[in-house]
Amino acid sequence: MATFVLVHGAWHGGWCYKRVAARLLRQAGHEVCTPTLTGLGEHARLLNRAIDLDTHVQDIVGVIRCEELSDVVLCGRAHRRRLGRRAHGAWWPPESGRDRIAFSTHNAHEGPEART
């Protein structure tokens, strides 16, 4: 079975995937993580001007590391306008021998050819 990390969009929390996680994925035998990003949902009290997309990418990296997940299927909803440029690139498969998590999110928008 697969391991899914479901990432909500802006103005939501991990709870928005409750039905999908329970009724579809877990019932089919998959492992599912539905973290809530910093400053959103039940973590809204943490909202401040320093929180940006890089913070949220690090939230997801932290979940993957702390839960000791590997070979995850990362599914996400739109996260403002910058998601396609920055976060998507952060999850491209690494070159042979490179840790996916070690790939810098600051260079993600440059694509895999920027990795040297």
C-alpha positions in Angstrom: 0.0 0.0 0.0 1.0 3.6 -0.4 1.7 6.4 2.1 -0.1 9.7 1.3 0.7 13.1 2.7 -2.3 15.4 2.0 -1.5 19.1 2.2 -4.4 21.5 2.4 -4.5 24.9 0.7 -4.7 28.3 2.2 -7.5 29.0 4.8 -7.9 25.3 5.6 -6.3 22.7 8.0 -5.5 19.0 7.8 -9.0 18.4 8.9 -10.3 19.2 5.4 -9.1 15.8 4.3 -10.9 13.9 7.1 -13.4 12.1 4.9 -11.0 11.4 2.1 -8.4 10.0 4.5 -10.8 7.8 6.4 -13.3 6.7 3.8 -11.2 6.3 0.8 -7.5 5.9 1.6 -7.3 4.3 5.1 -10.2 2.0 4.3 -8.3 0.8 1.3 -5.2 0.1 3.5 -3.1 3.2 2.8 -1.2 5.2 5.4 -2.3 8.9 5.5 -0.9 12.0 7.1 -2.9 15.2 7.0 -0.8 17.9 8.7 -2.0 21.4 9.3 0.4 24.1 8.2 1.8 26.8 10.5 -0.6 29.8 10.9 -3.6 28.0 9.4 -6.5 25.9 10.7 -6.0 25.0 14.3 -2.6 26.6 14.2 -4.0 30.0 13.3 -2.8 31.4 16.6 0.8 31.1 15.3 0.1 33.4 12.3 2.6 36.2 11.8 4.3 38.1 9.0 7.3 35.8 9.0 5.3 32.8 7.8 5.6 32.2 4.1 5.6 29.3 1.6 9.1 28.3 2.8 7.7 27.8 6.3 5.0 25.6 4.9 7.4 23.5 2.8 9.5 23.0 6.0 6.3 22.0 7.8 5.8 19.2 5.3 9.5 18.2 5.4 9.3 18.0 9.2 6.3 15.7 9.0 8.0 13.4 6.6 11.2 13.3 8.8 9.4 13.0 12.1 7.0 10.4 11.0 9.9 8.6 9.2 8.0 8.4 6.0 9.5 7.3 2.7 8.2 6.9 -0.8 5.3 9.2 -0.1 2.6 10.3 -2.5 2.4 14.1 -1.9 -0.9 15.6 -2.8 -1.7 19.2 -2.3 -4.2 21.9 -3.1 -3.4 25.3 -4.5 -1.5 27.5 -2.0 -1.8 31.0 -3.3 -0.1 31.8 -6.6 3.5 30.7 -5.8 2.9 27.0 -5.2 3.6 25.9 -8.8 6.8 27.9 -8.9 8.4 26.9 -5.6 6.9 24.0 -3.8 6.3 21.8 -6.8 10.0 21.9 -7.7 11.0 21.0 -4.2 9.4 17.6 -4.7 11.0 16.5 -8.0 12.8 13.2 -7.6 16.4 13.6 -6.6 19.3 12.5 -8.6 20.7 9.1 -7.7 22.2 9.1 -4.2 20.6 12.5 -3.1 18.2 12.8 -0.3 14.9 14.3 -1.4 14.6 16.3 1.8 18.1 17.8 1.5 17.1 19.6 -1.7 17.0 23.3 -0.9 13.5 24.9 -1.2 15.2 28.2 -2.1 16.3 26.8 -5.4 13.2 24.7 -6.1 11.8 27.2 -8.7 14.8 26.7 -10.8 14.0 23.0 -11.6 16.2 19.9 -11.5 18.8 21.4 -13.8 19.8 23.8 -11.0 20.9 20.9 -8.8 24.6 20.3 -9.1 
